[in-house]
Amino acid sequence: MGKLFDTARGLMMVLVLAALAAPALARAAPPSDGKDAFGVAMGEKVSRLPGAKMFKPGWYQLPAAPKPDPRFSRLAVEAFGETGVCVVQAVSNEITGDPDGAKVRLAIDRLADDFSMVYGAAQKLDSCSDAACAPDLWGQDLQTGDRHYGYRWALHDAPKTGVREVSLIAVAHSVSSFVYLAQFDSGDLTACRANEIALP
């Protein structure tokens, strides 16, 4: 899951800035049916995703989700020629004025309840590695990377063409403003990572 947090911190600013400028999505839809996420099928070629725009090698932002969910405002995918889409990430609008993280945790917990109805029991991640961690420094510790908060669902029986893992985490924009990020990994993630390593 550390890979997810590293990736999330790198993509968060791009997605958050786009989300602030965009209207909320219109209707709710299941985030994944086991084969796709927000209507984006695992293995789908980027050329078949209207409006996909590359913002870093291997990563593309979509102007809208094929199956939108109003709890998320922006969508990005990781895709390569050999694998097609192998990761789908969605980010929420910014949650502000929340230095103790109460609002973002509540939003994530509610989402986790919904996700668990589809994916089963989740592994909860709620940890802080700094000896000085304190509830009133929740946002600061999240921003520094000392604190992690989220959930993970491992779908071991999923095929290569399906969703193998789902993660939902809090990402800091500042010490008192956050987004939550959902990531859907394909069963062919190993091939995807091999393509990622081969990037110049």
C-alpha positions in Angstrom: 0.0 0.0 0.0 3.0 2.3 0.3 3.1 2.5 -3.5 -0.4 3.9 -3.4 0.5 6.6 -0.9 3.6 7.6 -2.9 1.6 7.8 -6.1 -1.2 9.6 -4.4 1.1 12.3 -3.1 2.5 12.9 -6.6 -0.9 13.1 -8.4 -2.9 14.8 -5.7 -2.1 18.4 -6.7 -2.9 17.9 -10.3 -6.2 16.2 -9.5 -7.2 18.6 -6.7 -6.6 21.7 -8.8 -8.7 20.3 -11.6 -11.4 19.3 -9.2 -11.6 22.8 -7.8 -12.3 24.2 -11.2 -14.8 21.5 -12.2 -18.5 21.0 -11.4 -19.5 18.0 -9.3 -20.5 14.9 -11.3 -24.2 14.5 -11.8 -25.3 11.1 -10.5 -24.2 8.2 -8.4 -23.1 4.9 -9.8 -21.3 1.8 -8.3 -17.6 2.6 -8.5 -16.8 -0.8 -9.8 -18.6 -3.9 -11.0 -15.4 -6.1 -10.7 -14.4 -5.4 -14.3 -14.3 -1.6 -14.5 -14.2 1.4 -12.2 -16.5 4.4 -12.9 -17.2 2.8 -16.3 -13.5 2.5 -17.3 -12.7 -1.1 -18.1 -9.5 -2.6 -17.0 -7.4 -3.2 -20.1 -9.2 -0.5 -22.1 -7.0 1.4 -24.6 -6.5 5.1 -23.9 -7.5 5.8 -27.5 -11.0 4.6 -26.6 -11.3 7.0 -23.7 -12.7 10.3 -25.1 -10.8 13.4 -24.0 -8.0 11.5 -22.2 -5.1 13.9 -21.7 -1.6 12.8 -20.5 -0.3 14.8 -17.6 2.7 12.6 -16.8 4.2 9.6 -18.6 1.7 6.7 -18.3 -1.0 8.8 -16.6 -4.1 10.4 -18.2 -6.8 12.6 -16.9 -10.3 12.1 -18.1 -12.7 15.0 -18.5 -15.6 13.0 -17.1 -16.2 9.5 -15.8 -18.3 7.3 -18.1 -20.2 6.3 -14.9 -20.0 9.3 -12.6 -20.3 9.3 -8.8 -21.0 12.7 -7.1 -18.7 11.8 -4.2 -15.7 12.1 -6.6 -14.9 15.0 -8.9 -12.0 14.0 -11.0 -10.7 10.8 -12.6 -7.3 9.7 -13.9 -6.0 6.4 -15.3 -2.6 4.7 -15.6 -2.3 3.0 -18.9 0.3 1.7 -21.4 0.1 0.4 -24.9 0.7 -3.3 -23.9 -1.6 -3.4 -20.9 -4.2 -0.7 -21.6 -5.7 0.8 -18.4 -4.3 -0.9 -15.3 -5.1 1.7 -12.6 -8.1 4.0 -12.1 -7.9 6.8 -9.5 -10.7 9.1 -8.5 -10.4 12.1 -6.1 -13.0 14.0 -4.1 -13.5 17.7 -3.9 -11.4 19.4 -1.3 -12.6 19.2 2.3 -11.5 22.4 4.2 -11.4 23.6 7.8 -10.6 20.2 9.1 -7.4 20.3 11.2 -8.3 17.2 13.2 -9.4 15.3 10.2 -12.9 14.6 11.5 -14.7 15.5 8.3 -12.5 13.6 5.9 -12.4 10.5 8.2 -16.2 10.5 8.4 -16.5 10.8 4.6 -14.0 8.0 4.1 -15.7 5.8 6.7 -19.1 6.2 5.0 -17.5 5.4 1.6 -15.9 2.3 3.2 -19.2 1.1 4.4 -20.6 1.4 0.9 -17.6 -0.3 -0.7 -17.7 -3.1 1.8 -21.2 -4.0 0.7 -19.6 -4.8 -2.7 -16.1 -5.9 -1.9 -16.5 -7.5 1.5 -14.6 -6.8 4.7 -11.8 -4.2 4.4 -8.4 -3.9 6.0 -8.4 -0.6 7.8 -5.2 1.5 7.9 -5.0 4.0 10.7 -1.5 4.6 11.9 1.0 7.2 12.8 4.8 6.6 12.9 6.0 9.7 14.6 6.4 9.5 18.4 5.0 13.0 18.6 1.7 12.1 16.9 -1.3 13.6 18.6 -5.0 14.0 17.7 -4.8 17.8 17.4 -1.9 17.4 14.9 -3.8 14.9 12.7 -3.7 17.1 9.6 0.0 18.0 10.1 1.0 14.4 10.5 -0.9 13.4 7.4 0.7 16.1 5.4 4.2 15.0 6.5 3.5 11.4 5.6 3.8 10.2 9.2 0.1 9.4 9.5 -2.0 7.2 7.1 -5.7 6.7 7.1 -7.8 4.6 4.8 -9.1 1.2 3.8 -8.0 -1.6 1.4 -9.9 -4.5 -0.2 -8.0 -7.4 -1.7 -10.0 -9.3 -4.4 -7.8 -12.3 -4.7 -10.0 -14.2 -7.1 -10.3 -11.4 -9.7 -9.0 -12.2 -13.2 -6.2 -10.2 -14.9 -8.9 -8.3 -16.7 -10.7 -7.4 -13.5 -10.2 -5.2 -10.4 -7.8 -7.0 -8.1 -7.4 -4.4 -5.3 -9.3 -1.3 -4.2 -7.9 1.3 -1.9 -9.4 4.4 -0.3 -7.1 6.9 1.5 -7.0 10.4 2.9 -4.5 12.8 1.2 -3.4 16.1 2.7 -3.6 19.3 0.7 -2.6 21.4 3.8 -2.7 20.8 7.5 -6.4 21.5 7.5 -7.7 20.6 4.0 -7.8 17.1 2.5 -9.2 15.0 -0.3 -10.0 11.3 -0.3 -8.6 9.2 -3.1 -9.9 5.9 -4.4 -7.7 3.6 -6.4 -8.7 0.5 -8.4 -5.8 -1.8 -9.5 -6.2 -4.4 -12.2 -5.2 -8.0 -12.0 -2.5 -7.3 -14.5 -0.8 -4.7 -12.3 2.6 -6.5 -12.5 2.8 -6.0 -16.3 1.7 -2.4 -15.7 4.6 -1.8 -13.3 7.0 -3.4 -15.7 6.0 -0.8 -18.3 6.3 2.0 -15.7 9.8 1.0 -14.8 10.8 1.0 -18.5 9.7 4.6 -18.9 12.6 7.0 -19.8 
